[in-house]
């Protein structure tokens, strides 16, 4: 990883849009990853820096890249109940077939954790597979019944 790549990832994590732009101008790879294979857009999403997320989408970063735990910005939004992030990622064309480390799609953790607005949005506005079974053989509905509050 180059110095520019590290500055780029650090700036994205800090929500420093000017720093992100400066690192890119200095030759940072827009799809650079850290030791966990996390991208700048994932770092920005983790920090809630949605302005940086939007700017990185405009730069053409790989929005579907997943880190070593299978996380990406769309899945993170589903897991953390961040409806705005979910909407941003869907508007950018996020791949709904990307899976969590447990083999569920975005609907699975959102349902299990009781994130009603995210679940409602996904069901009403996407073609996400509601019948997908995860590594345990559970659908999102079964997941919420067994692990959530039903």
N, C-alpha and C positions, 0 to 999 in steps of 0.2 A: 504494500500500500504506500502510495506517495504521501508526502507532506500535505499536498493540496487535497488529496482524498480525505485525510484525517481531519483537516480543518473544515472540510465540507460536511462530514458526518457530525462533528462537534457543533458546528453552527446550526445544523438542522435540529439537533437535539435541544439546543438552547433557544430555538425559535428566532435565531438571528438571520433574518432574510437577507440583509446586506452581506453578511458573512458567507451565506450560501452562494450568493451571486458572485462574490469576489473569488471564492474558491473555484467555482466553475470557470470563471474568466481566467484563472491561473492554471487551468488544465485538469481540474478534478474530473474523474469519471462519474458521470451522472448516476450510474448504477453501482458505484463503489459499495462494498460491504465491509463490516467490521468482523472481528473474530467470531461473532455469533451468526454471521451471514446476514445481519440486519442492515437494511438499506437506509438511506437518508430519509426517505418518506416514512418509513416505519418509525424511525427515531422522532421525527416531527409529530407523527400521529400519537405516539406514546406520551409526548409532552403536551398534547392538546394544542399544538401550534398549527391551526388549520389554515392560516394564511400561507405558511411555508408549504403545507400539504398541497394547497391549490397551485402555488408557484411551481412546485416540482412536477405536478401533473402537466402544467403548461410547458415545462422543459422536456416532457416526453419520457420521464423515468418509467421503469417497469413497475407498474402499480400492483402487480400480482406476485412479485418475488416474495418468497417466504424465507424466514430465518430458520435456524436449526430446530426451533420448537414449532415450526409450521405457521408462525404468525405472519400476517401481513396487515396493512391498514384496514381493509374491509373486515376481516375476521376480528381484528382488535376492536373495531367499533361495535360489532355484534356482542363480543364478550363483555365489554365495559359499559354497555348501554349508552353509547355515544351516537345518537340518531343522526346528528349533523354530519359526523364523519362517515357513517354508513351511506347517507344520501350523496355526499361528495364523491365517494368511491364508486357508487353505482352510476352516477351521472358520467363519471370518467370511463365507464365500461369494465368495472371490476368483474373478474371471472367468478361466477357463483358456484363453480364446481370445485374450487380450491377447498381443501379439507384441513380441519384442525388436526392436531397430533393424535386425537382420539378417533379420527375418521369421520367426523361430522362436518356438515357445511355450516355456514353462518347462522342458520336458523337453529341448529342444535344447541349451542351454548346460550343463545339469546332466550330460547324457550326454557331451558333448564334453570337459568338464573332469574326467570320471571321478568325479563325486559319486554314488557307488553307493547310499548310503542314501536320498538325495533321489530318485534315479531309481526305486529299488525302491518307495518310498512312493507316488510318483506313479502308477506302473504298477499297484500293488495296491489303491490307495484312491481313484482318480479315474477319470474317463472322458476324460482328456487325449488328444488326437489323436496317436497314435504315428506316423501316416503323413503328418503335415503336412510339406510341403516348404517350406524357407525361400527367401530371395531367390536362392540359388545352385542351388535345385532339389534340395537335400539333405534327407533325413529325419534325425531324431536319431541313428539307427543309422549312417547313412553319415557323419554329422558326427563321431561318435566314432571311427570307423575311420580317416577321413582326417586329422582334426586331433588326435585323442586317442591313447591307447595301445592302442585296440582292445578 
